[in-house]
Amino acid sequence: MKATMKFYLALCLLLAASLITGEVKAQTLKEDPDLDKKVEKFLEEHAGQWYNMNVPTRDGKLLYDLIIQGNYKSALEIGTSTGHSGIYIAWALSKTGGKLITIDINESSHNTALQNFKEAGLSDYIDARLVDAHTLVKELEGPFDFVFSDADKNWYKNYFMDIDPKLIVGGCYTTHNIRDGNSGGRRSGGGSQEYLEYIKSLDNYESTLNSAGGGVLISYKRAE
């Protein structure tokens, strides 16, 4: 009986601690209703227009939620396209007090993204760079606590290996367009399946695959 009471007491304390942690985290978020309205209006007006290698809305919302939940502040995006994912990432960072570095090699996409970021009211939270990610990712100092990789699929492993030492423990590394070919679904192309197997083999990462949208691999760094 005593053991049972101790168990329930411990459970209650754990739940209380979780609620307090959630409240503290919520209190640290910066609220800006005017910015929220501006971003929401922009996304509404451009719904269904995000072609050109952008993420679906479902995945954009997932990235937003991951950043808010983790209270991440230093984010890197590899593959800007015209900015759909970057808008969701930067919108979340506007609440956590963070900033996004986003990289793309295509000048036309880069310029369109800059305009989209400006119209959405998020330019202050984004450092958009027109550069070859193969080179810059190696040179970035970090540290980062959130990464979204959505560039050339056959380079996924290289990007990960370059960034891994710069990702803090507790950080989140997300990768787009990943499908698990061993689960009976559509196979990943361009080396993505090999990349998935590599990530799953790492003992210091805990990974889950969200297949609700375009396939987002969510990997949390648990140790060095």
N, C-alpha and C positions, 0 to 999 in steps of 0.2 A: 504494500500500500504506500509506504514511504517512498519507494523507488518511483512509483507511478506519479505521486505528487511532485517529486523533484523533476520528473520528465516534463510534466505540464507547466511547471514554473519556468523551466528553462525555455520551453517553447514560447511561452508568453513574453519572456524577456527578449527572445530573438525577434519576435514579431514587432514588439515595441521599438526595438533598435532599428528595424527595417523601416518602420513608419517615420521615425525621427530622421533617419538618413535621407529618406525621400523628401521630407519637408525641408530639410536644410538645403538639399540639392535644388529643390524648386525655388527656394528663396534666393539662391545665387544666380538664377537666370535673369537676364536683363530684358525687361518687357518694353516693347516699343509698338504700341497699337497702330500708330501711323505707318510705320514701316511694314507691319504685318498686312495692313490693308493694301498697301502699294504692291507688295509681292503677290498677294492673293489675286489682285486685279490683273497684274501682268500675266500670271499663270493662266488665269481664266481666259484672257483675251488671246493667248497663244496656244490654248489646248488643241491638240491634234495637229500641230504644225512642227513638231519636233522630229524631223526625219534625220537625215545626215548623221547617222551613227550616234544619236542621243539615246539616253535611257528612257524606258517607259515611265509614266508618272508613278506607278506603283513602286518602282525601284528608287525613284527620287525621294518619295516619302519614307522609304525604309532607311535611306542614308541619313535623312533628317532625324528620324527617331533614334538611330544608333548614336549620333553625336549628342543629342539632348540627354539620352540615358547615361552615356559615359561621361558627360560634361567635358567633352574634348575641346581643345583650344588651338592646337597646332596641326593643321590638316594639309595634306598633299593630294592632288588629283593628277593622275597621269593620263592625259587624253581629254582635252576640254570639249572638243567638237564645237557646237555653237552655244553651249552653256547651260543646258537643261539640268544636268546633275550638279553643276557648280552652283546654280541658283539655290537648290535645296540645301547643299552643304553650307554655303555662305549664310543662308537664312538661319540655319541652326547655330552657326558660329556667332552670328550677331547677338544671340541670346546667351551664349556661354562666355562671350568676351574674347573670341578667337579670331583667327584669320586663315585664309586658304591660299596656298600656292597652287596654281593650275597651269599645266603645260600642254602646248600643242605645236605641231610643226607646220600645220597648214595655215597660211596667212589669211586666206578668205574666211575660214572657220574662226580663227582667232579674232579677226576684226568684227565679225558678226557677234561673237560672244561678248566682246567688250561693249558693244552697243546694247546687247540684251542685259548685261549686268548693270549698266547705267540706267536703263529704263525701269528695271526692277528695284532700283534704289540700293543696290548691294556693292557698288564699286569699292567703297571704303573697306570692305571685308575681304577683298580679293586682290591677289598679286598674280595677274595673268601674264604668262611669258610665252613668247613666240620663239621656240627653240627646239632642237632635237633632244627628246627625252633620253635617248640612249647615252648622250653625253652628260646632260644636266643632272640626271638622277644620281649619277656617281659623285657629282661635285657638291650637291646640296649637303649642308652641315647638319640640319636637323637641330634638336630632336623633334620627332613627330609623335603624335598620339593617335592620329587617324589618317588612313591612306585609302584612296579609291583608285584602283588600277583598271583602266578601260582603254588601253591603246592597242598596239600590235600584239596579238595573242601569242605568237611564237616567241615573244620576248618577255612573257609574263614571269618566268622563273628568274631571268636576269634582273628585272626590275625588283623583284622580291628580295633577291640576294643582296642587291645594292642598298636597299632600304632597311632591311632587317636589323642591322647594327644601330640604325638611327631611330628605330621605333622603341618607345619606352615600354617597360614591362607594364602590362595593363592596357596597352594600346590595342587598337583594332585595325586590321589590314583587310580591306574588302576588295574583291575581284569580280568583274562583271563578265557575263556571257559564259558561265561555267555550267556544264551539265554533266551528271554522273553517268557515263556510258555503261557502268556495271549495274545500274539499277533498273535496266530494261527500258529506259527512256531514250530520247534522242542523244546521240553521241556528240561530245564536244569536238570541235574542229580546231585546226591550227595549233595543235600541241596543248590545248587546254586540258585534255584528259590526263596527259603526262604531268602537267602542272598540278592538277588536283591530287594525283597520287603522291606527288612530292610533298605537298603541303600536309596531307593526311599522315605522312610518315614522320613528321616533326613532333618530338615529344614535348617541346616547350610551347606548342600552339594547340589551342582548342578550336576546332573548326566545325561549322555547320553550313549546309547549303540551303539557301532560300530560293526555291524554284517557282515562286508565285508570279514573278515577272520574267525578266530576261535571264535569270540565274545569277544570284549574288552569293559568292563564297565569303562567309564572315569568319575571320580568323583572329582570335584573341591571343595576344602574347602573354603567357603565364609565367615565363622565366627566361633568363638569358640563355 
